[in-house]
């Protein structure tokens, strides 16, 4: 009698808890993990897959992506989720909002978000969900409804949007935000968003523990002033200039403001996104001590852990907050190893070469667009660099799967355990390879990680028990499902 649909034999299972890796067989039925045991007979399964002694990580939950920001969502959903599958990512959570980029529309989420879901349907190769940014008063009123009706349990504030452009200084913020003339996108708005999220938590007490607010922490006024100074200073160029124009203390100050407002609004679930510098992370840790009743979560990106201002990719690595000097990178690793960082993400925003920077301006950091992709390198880069620094495999699984899954309401994800979705990434921790953009399914066409040598590679990705990618080749049709969060 065949009990299982699939049996993955001979793997070393990496759980997010504990301190060891177990040699096991993994049996899967109906898209769920059915049995994880020392030895399961091949006769019990319809299909048997040889894991070749590789590490089996829980499928990666890339909790910070931007599908549909620079290209139409209908295209990005397909190509960028294929890239995600190449890197062992099985759940992608996309930040989305009204305004310029994305769907280039303003208006209420009641009308806007169903359109997003309709476009998304049947296009993703991995499971997907959305975080939404309340841009005006209407959006704040819609928060409880977005939770209950659409399964959106996480929201976002971009703290610098009110008076600084996405790519640099800007006087056209109102056009960019697409909000009404009587609306303001400022600290008061951020406070009202926090109160709105807290009201939703009170209205839905059973879901409250997994309803949270994320913040991009940078201070517009400081960045605008410093950009002016740095542009006139000819000693700095490229990534070093961009880092100086959005200085580390602008991040730290924004963290202080965000934390104080969260305390004022009595909102306990706060995520501090892509902390890029020592000052930002130190501020986050100080705020945790100041407001111990607030459950702060701290995020870093793989870009900020791997690249620094001397990166040969130069303008192609422009991102917000900026790639920082090496001492900031080392501080992030130090705190990561101490367990002071909760998850690692890609902040994947596919920005094609012609979009990133016009040919005639190539090399001009001020005129380049912000953001780049990298979801396909998240797990292999963390395993490669982390292993060198003494980061355990179990800790890596917490950072890439368990912690973001639990925070953002993906209750059937995040671990290799009976009853959970059979999402799995098989990793060879000893395969050396060099990152080449041409090998990626992303339509970006370049990567700031080009030429970096990694010592671990994702060999196969399973989504709910189906093999979706093997040796970099994506298989089958898109089978990603929308994650109505919190999931059961």
C-alpha positions as CSV (number, residue, x, y, z in Angstrom):
1,X,0.0,0.0,0.0
2,X,1.4,3.4,-1.0
3,X,1.0,5.7,1.9
4,X,2.8,8.8,0.5
5,X,2.9,10.8,-2.7
6,X,6.6,11.6,-2.4
7,X,9.5,10.3,-0.4
8,X,12.7,12.3,-0.3
9,X,15.4,9.9,0.8
10,X,18.8,10.6,2.3
11,X,18.7,14.3,3.4
12,X,20.1,16.1,6.5
13,X,17.1,17.9,7.9
14,X,17.7,21.4,9.2
15,X,15.0,22.4,11.8
16,X,14.8,26.0,13.0
17,X,15.1,24.9,16.6
18,X,17.8,22.9,18.4
19,X,21.5,22.7,17.4
20,X,21.9,19.8,15.1
21,X,21.1,18.4,11.7
22,X,19.4,15.0,11.4
23,X,19.9,12.4,8.7
24,X,16.4,11.5,7.7
25,X,13.9,10.5,5.1
26,X,11.0,12.9,4.5
27,X,7.6,11.6,3.4
28,X,5.0,13.9,1.9
29,X,1.2,13.4,1.3
30,X,-1.4,15.8,0.1
31,X,1.1,18.6,0.0
32,X,2.0,18.3,3.7
33,X,4.9,16.7,5.5
34,X,3.5,13.3,6.7
35,X,6.5,11.6,8.3
36,X,10.1,12.5,9.1
37,X,12.1,9.5,10.2
38,X,15.4,7.8,10.1
39,X,14.4,5.3,7.4
40,X,11.2,5.0,5.4
41,X,10.7,2.3,2.9
42,X,10.7,3.3,-0.8
43,X,7.8,1.0,-1.3
44,X,5.5,3.3,0.7
45,X,5.7,6.1,-1.8
46,X,4.5,6.7,-5.4
47,X,7.6,8.7,-6.2
48,X,11.0,8.6,-4.6
49,X,13.6,11.4,-4.8
50,X,17.2,10.9,-3.9
51,X,18.4,13.8,-1.7
52,X,22.0,12.7,-2.0
53,X,22.9,13.6,1.6
54,X,22.1,17.3,1.0
55,X,20.8,19.7,3.6
56,X,17.0,20.1,3.6
57,X,16.1,23.6,4.8
58,X,12.5,24.6,5.3
59,X,11.3,26.5,2.2
60,X,12.5,30.2,2.5
61,X,9.9,32.8,3.5
62,X,11.3,35.9,1.7
63,X,9.3,38.4,3.7
64,X,10.4,41.6,1.9
65,X,9.9,41.7,-1.9
66,X,8.5,44.2,-4.4
67,X,7.0,42.3,-7.3
68,X,5.4,44.8,-9.8
69,X,7.3,47.9,-8.7
70,X,9.2,48.7,-11.9
71,X,7.5,46.3,-14.4
72,X,3.9,45.4,-14.7
73,X,2.8,43.0,-11.9
74,X,1.5,40.5,-14.5
75,X,5.1,40.1,-15.8
76,X,7.0,40.5,-12.5
77,X,4.8,37.9,-10.7
78,X,5.9,35.3,-13.3
79,X,9.6,36.0,-13.7
80,X,10.5,37.1,-10.2
81,X,8.7,34.2,-8.6
82,X,10.7,31.9,-10.9
83,X,13.9,33.5,-9.6
84,X,12.6,33.0,-6.1
85,X,12.1,29.3,-6.7
86,X,15.7,29.0,-8.0
87,X,16.9,30.2,-4.6
88,X,14.7,27.9,-2.4
89,X,12.1,30.6,-1.7
90,X,8.6,29.0,-1.4
91,X,6.7,32.0,0.1
92,X,7.2,35.6,-1.1
93,X,5.6,38.6,0.7
94,X,5.4,41.7,-1.5
95,X,5.2,45.3,-0.3
96,X,2.5,47.0,-2.3
97,X,0.8,50.4,-2.3
98,X,-1.1,53.0,-4.3
99,X,0.7,55.9,-5.9
100,X,3.4,56.0,-8.6
101,X,5.0,52.7,-9.7
102,X,3.1,49.5,-8.9
103,X,-0.3,50.0,-10.6
104,X,0.2,53.8,-10.9
105,X,-3.2,54.5,-9.2
106,X,-4.4,56.3,-6.2
107,X,-7.8,55.6,-4.4
108,X,-9.1,53.2,-1.9
109,X,-7.8,49.7,-1.3
110,X,-11.4,48.5,-1.4
111,X,-11.2,49.0,-5.2
112,X,-7.4,48.7,-5.7
113,X,-6.5,45.5,-3.8
114,X,-9.0,43.1,-5.5
115,X,-7.4,44.2,-8.8
116,X,-4.0,43.3,-7.4
117,X,-5.3,39.9,-6.5
118,X,-6.9,39.4,-9.8
119,X,-3.7,40.2,-11.7
120,X,-1.7,37.9,-9.4
121,X,-4.0,34.9,-9.8
122,X,-2.3,31.9,-11.5
123,X,1.0,33.8,-12.2
124,X,3.3,33.0,-9.2
125,X,5.5,30.0,-9.1
126,X,5.7,30.1,-5.3
127,X,3.1,31.0,-2.6
128,X,2.6,34.7,-2.2
129,X,1.0,37.4,0.0
130,X,1.0,41.2,0.3
131,X,1.9,43.8,2.9
132,X,0.0,47.1,2.2
133,X,1.0,50.7,3.0
134,X,-1.8,53.0,4.2
135,X,-1.1,56.2,2.2
136,X,-4.1,58.3,3.3
137,X,-7.0,58.5,5.8
138,X,-9.2,56.2,3.7
139,X,-6.6,53.5,3.8
140,X,-6.4,53.7,7.6
141,X,-10.2,53.2,7.9
142,X,-9.9,50.2,5.6
143,X,-7.3,48.3,7.8
144,X,-9.8,46.1,9.8
145,X,-11.5,45.2,6.5
146,X,-8.2,44.3,4.8
147,X,-7.4,42.0,7.6
148,X,-10.8,40.2,7.8
149,X,-11.8,40.2,4.1
150,X,-8.5,40.0,2.3
151,X,-6.1,38.3,4.7
152,X,-3.7,41.2,4.8
153,X,-2.2,41.1,8.3
154,X,0.8,43.4,7.9
155,X,1.1,47.0,7.0
156,X,3.9,49.4,6.1
157,X,5.1,53.0,6.6
158,X,7.8,54.5,4.3
159,X,8.9,57.2,6.7
160,X,10.7,59.4,4.1
161,X,8.1,59.6,1.4
162,X,6.4,62.8,2.6
163,X,9.3,65.1,1.5
164,X,12.0,63.1,-0.1
165,X,11.8,61.2,-3.4
166,X,12.2,57.5,-3.9
167,X,15.5,58.0,-5.7
168,X,16.7,61.2,-4.2
169,X,15.7,64.8,-3.6
170,X,12.2,65.7,-5.0
171,X,9.7,68.5,-4.9
172,X,7.0,66.4,-6.5
173,X,6.0,64.2,-3.6
174,X,2.3,64.9,-3.8
175,X,2.2,63.7,-7.4
176,X,4.2,60.6,-6.4
177,X,2.0,59.7,-3.5
178,X,-1.3,60.3,-5.4
179,X,-3.1,61.5,-2.4
180,X,-5.8,64.3,-2.1
181,X,-4.7,67.9,-1.6
182,X,-6.0,67.9,2.0
183,X,-4.0,64.8,3.0
184,X,-0.5,64.9,4.4
185,X,2.0,62.1,4.5
186,X,3.9,63.0,7.7
187,X,4.6,62.0,11.3
188,X,1.0,62.6,12.3
189,X,-0.1,60.3,9.5
190,X,2.3,57.7,10.8
191,X,0.8,58.0,14.2
192,X,-2.7,57.6,12.8
193,X,-1.6,54.5,10.8
194,X,-0.3,53.0,14.1
195,X,-3.6,53.7,15.8
196,X,-5.5,52.2,12.9
197,X,-3.4,49.0,13.0
198,X,-4.0,48.8,16.8
199,X,-7.8,49.3,16.3
200,X,-7.7,46.4,13.9
201,X,-5.9,44.3,16.5
202,X,-8.6,45.2,19.0
203,X,-11.4,44.4,16.5
204,X,-9.9,41.0,15.7
205,X,-8.4,39.7,19.0
206,X,-8.0,36.1,17.8
207,X,-5.7,37.4,15.0
208,X,-4.0,40.2,16.9
209,X,-0.8,38.5,17.7
210,X,0.0,38.2,14.0
211,X,-1.1,41.7,12.9
212,X,1.9,44.0,12.7
213,X,3.3,47.2,11.3
214,X,6.6,47.5,9.4
215,X,8.6,50.7,9.0
216,X,11.2,51.9,6.5
217,X,13.2,54.1,8.9
218,X,14.9,57.1,7.3
219,X,14.5,60.8,8.0
220,X,13.6,62.9,5.0
221,X,14.8,66.3,6.1
222,X,18.3,65.0,7.1
223,X,18.6,63.2,3.8
224,X,17.5,66.1,1.7
225,X,20.0,68.4,3.5
226,X,22.9,65.9,3.3
227,X,22.2,65.1,-0.4
228,X,22.8,68.8,-1.2
229,X,26.1,68.8,0.7
230,X,27.4,65.6,-0.7
231,X,26.4,66.5,-4.3
232,X,28.6,69.6,-4.0
233,X,31.5,67.6,-2.5
234,X,33.6,66.2,-5.3
235,X,35.6,63.9,-3.0
236,X,32.8,61.4,-2.8
237,X,31.3,59.4,-5.6
238,X,29.2,56.3,-6.3
239,X,28.0,54.1,-3.4
240,X,30.1,56.0,-0.8
241,X,28.4,59.3,-1.9
242,X,25.0,57.8,-1.7
243,X,25.6,56.4,1.7
244,X,26.9,59.8,2.9
245,X,23.8,61.5,1.4
246,X,21.5,59.3,3.5
247,X,23.6,59.2,6.6
248,X,23.4,56.4,9.2
249,X,22.0,58.8,11.9
250,X,19.1,59.6,9.6
251,X,18.1,55.9,10.0
252,X,18.8,55.9,13.8
253,X,16.7,59.0,14.4
254,X,13.8,57.5,12.4
255,X,14.0,54.4,14.5
256,X,13.7,56.5,17.7
257,X,10.7,58.4,16.2
258,X,9.0,55.2,15.1
259,X,9.4,53.6,18.5
260,X,8.2,56.6,20.4
261,X,5.0,56.8,18.2
262,X,4.4,53.1,18.6
263,X,4.5,53.5,22.4
264,X,2.1,56.5,22.1
265,X,-0.3,54.5,19.9
266,X,0.0,51.4,22.2
267,X,0.8,49.3,19.2
268,X,3.0,46.4,20.3
269,X,4.0,44.6,17.0
270,X,6.6,46.7,15.2
271,X,9.0,45.5,12.5
272,X,12.0,47.6,11.7
273,X,12.9,46.9,8.1
274,X,16.3,46.5,6.4
275,X,18.4,48.1,9.2
276,X,21.6,48.9,7.3
277,X,24.1,50.4,9.8
278,X,25.5,50.2,13.2
279,X,23.7,53.4,14.2
280,X,20.3,52.1,13.0
281,X,20.7,48.7,14.7
282,X,22.0,50.3,17.9
283,X,19.0,52.6,17.9
284,X,16.7,49.6,17.5
285,X,18.3,47.8,20.4
286,X,18.1,51.0,22.6
287,X,14.4,51.3,21.8
288,X,13.8,47.7,22.8
289,X,15.3,48.5,26.2
290,X,13.3,51.8,26.5
291,X,10.0,50.2,25.5
292,X,10.2,46.6,26.7
293,X,6.5,46.1,26.3
294,X,6.8,46.6,22.5
295,X,7.7,43.5,20.5
296,X,10.2,44.9,18.0
297,X,11.5,42.7,15.2
298,X,14.7,43.7,13.4
299,X,15.3,42.9,9.8
300,X,18.4,43.0,7.6
301,X,18.8,42.2,3.9
302,X,21.3,39.9,2.2
303,X,22.5,42.9,0.2
304,X,23.5,44.8,3.3
305,X,25.3,41.7,4.6
306,X,27.3,40.9,1.5
307,X,28.0,44.2,-0.3
308,X,29.7,47.4,0.9
309,X,30.5,50.8,-0.6
310,X,33.6,49.4,-2.4
311,X,31.5,46.9,-4.4
312,X,32.5,46.8,-8.1
313,X,28.8,46.9,-9.0
314,X,28.8,50.7,-8.2
315,X,25.6,52.4,-9.3
316,X,23.8,49.1,-9.9
317,X,23.8,48.5,-6.1
318,X,21.9,51.8,-5.4
319,X,19.2,51.0,-2.8
320,X,17.3,52.5,0.1
321,X,18.7,52.5,2.8
322,X,22.1,52.6,1.0
323,X,24.8,49.9,0.9
324,X,27.2,51.0,3.7
325,X,30.9,51.0,4.5
326,X,32.5,47.7,5.6
327,X,32.4,48.5,9.4
328,X,28.6,48.7,9.2
329,X,28.4,45.4,7.4
330,X,30.6,43.8,10.1
331,X,28.5,45.2,12.9
332,X,25.3,43.7,11.3
333,X,27.0,40.3,11.2
334,X,28.2,40.6,14.8
335,X,24.6,41.2,16.0
336,X,23.2,38.5,13.6
337,X,25.5,36.0,15.3
338,X,24.4,37.2,18.7
339,X,20.7,36.6,17.8
340,X,19.8,40.2,17.8
341,X,18.4,40.1,14.2
342,X,15.1,38.3,13.6
343,X,15.1,37.6,9.9
344,X,17.1,38.1,6.7
345,X,15.3,39.0,3.4
346,X,16.2,40.1,-0.1
347,X,14.1,43.3,-0.5
348,X,13.9,42.1,-4.1
349,X,12.9,44.9,-6.5
350,X,13.6,43.9,-10.1
351,X,14.9,47.1,-11.8
352,X,16.0,46.3,-15.3
353,X,19.2,47.9,-16.6
354,X,17.4,50.5,-18.9
355,X,15.1,51.4,-15.9
356,X,17.9,51.5,-13.4
357,X,20.0,54.1,-15.2
358,X,19.8,55.8,-18.6
359,X,22.8,55.0,-20.8
360,X,23.9,58.6,-21.1
361,X,23.9,59.0,-17.3
362,X,25.5,55.7,-16.4
363,X,27.7,56.1,-13.4
364,X,25.7,59.0,-12.0
365,X,24.5,57.7,-8.7
366,X,22.0,60.6,-8.3
367,X,20.1,59.8,-11.5
368,X,19.9,56.0,-11.0
369,X,16.7,54.3,-9.7
370,X,16.8,52.6,-6.2
371,X,16.5,48.9,-5.6
372,X,17.7,45.6,-7.2
373,X,16.7,42.0,-7.1
374,X,18.4,39.2,-5.2
375,X,15.8,36.7,-3.8
376,X,17.6,33.9,-5.7
377,X,20.8,34.5,-3.8
378,X,19.3,34.9,-0.3
379,X,19.7,31.4,1.0
380,X,22.9,30.4,-0.8
381,X,24.7,33.6,0.2
382,X,23.5,33.4,3.8
383,X,24.7,29.7,4.0
384,X,28.0,30.5,2.4
385,X,28.9,33.6,4.3
386,X,27.2,32.5,7.5
387,X,29.0,29.1,7.7
388,X,32.4,30.9,7.4
389,X,31.4,33.1,10.4
390,X,30.1,30.2,12.6
391,X,26.3,30.7,12.1
392,X,24.6,27.4,12.7
393,X,22.3,25.9,10.0
394,X,19.5,25.9,12.6
395,X,19.9,29.6,13.2
396,X,19.9,30.2,9.4
397,X,16.5,28.3,9.2
398,X,15.1,30.6,11.9
399,X,16.3,33.7,10.1
400,X,15.0,32.6,6.6
401,X,11.8,30.6,7.5
402,X,10.5,30.2,11.1
403,X,10.8,33.8,12.4
404,X,9.2,35.6,9.4
405,X,6.5,32.8,9.0
406,X,5.4,33.2,12.6
407,X,5.5,37.0,12.6
408,X,3.5,37.4,9.4
409,X,0.9,34.7,10.0
410,X,2.2,31.9,7.7
411,X,1.2,29.3,10.2
412,X,1.6,26.3,7.8
413,X,5.1,27.3,6.9
414,X,8.5,27.8,8.4
415,X,9.6,24.3,9.6
416,X,10.0,20.7,8.4
417,X,7.4,19.2,10.7
418,X,4.5,16.8,10.3
419,X,1.3,18.6,9.2
420,X,3.0,21.7,7.8
421,X,3.2,22.5,4.1
422,X,5.9,20.4,2.4
423,X,8.0,23.4,1.4
424,X,11.7,22.4,1.2
425,X,15.0,23.7,-0.2
426,X,17.8,21.1,-0.8
427,X,21.2,22.7,-0.4
428,X,24.6,21.4,-1.2
429,X,26.8,23.3,1.4
430,X,30.0,22.4,-0.5
431,X,29.3,23.4,-4.1
432,X,31.4,26.4,-5.1
433,X,29.9,28.6,-7.9
434,X,30.0,32.1,-9.2
435,X,27.0,34.4,-9.4
436,X,26.1,35.3,-12.9
437,X,23.0,37.3,-13.7
438,X,22.6,35.4,-17.0
439,X,21.7,32.2,-15.0
440,X,18.8,33.9,-13.2
441,X,15.2,33.7,-14.2
442,X,14.8,37.3,-13.1
443,X,14.3,39.7,-16.0
444,X,16.7,42.2,-14.4
445,X,19.6,41.3,-16.6
446,X,22.4,42.3,-14.1
447,X,23.0,41.8,-10.4
448,X,25.1,43.7,-7.9
449,X,26.3,40.3,-6.7
450,X,27.8,39.5,-10.1
451,X,31.1,37.6,-9.9
452,X,30.8,36.8,-6.1
453,X,31.8,33.2,-5.4
454,X,29.5,31.3,-3.1
455,X,30.2,27.9,-1.4
456,X,26.6,26.7,-1.1
457,X,24.0,26.1,-3.8
458,X,20.3,25.4,-3.9
459,X,19.8,22.1,-5.8
460,X,16.1,21.6,-5.6
461,X,13.0,23.5,-4.4
462,X,9.7,21.8,-3.4
463,X,6.5,23.7,-3.0
464,X,3.8,21.8,-1.1
465,X,5.4,18.6,-2.1
466,X,5.8,19.5,-5.8
467,X,9.3,19.8,-7.4
468,X,9.2,23.4,-8.7
469,X,12.9,23.9,-9.5
470,X,15.9,21.5,-9.9
471,X,19.5,22.6,-10.7
472,X,18.3,26.1,-11.5
473,X,15.7,24.9,-13.9
474,X,12.1,25.9,-13.0
475,X,9.6,23.2,-13.8
476,X,5.9,23.0,-14.5
477,X,3.2,25.7,-14.4
478,X,2.8,28.4,-11.8
479,X,1.2,26.7,-8.8
480,X,1.7,29.5,-6.2
481,X,-1.3,30.2,-4.0
482,X,-2.4,33.4,-2.3
483,X,-1.6,33.4,1.4
484,X,-4.7,34.7,3.2
485,X,-3.1,35.6,6.5
486,X,-3.0,34.6,9.3
487,X,-3.3,31.2,7.6
488,X,-4.7,28.3,9.6
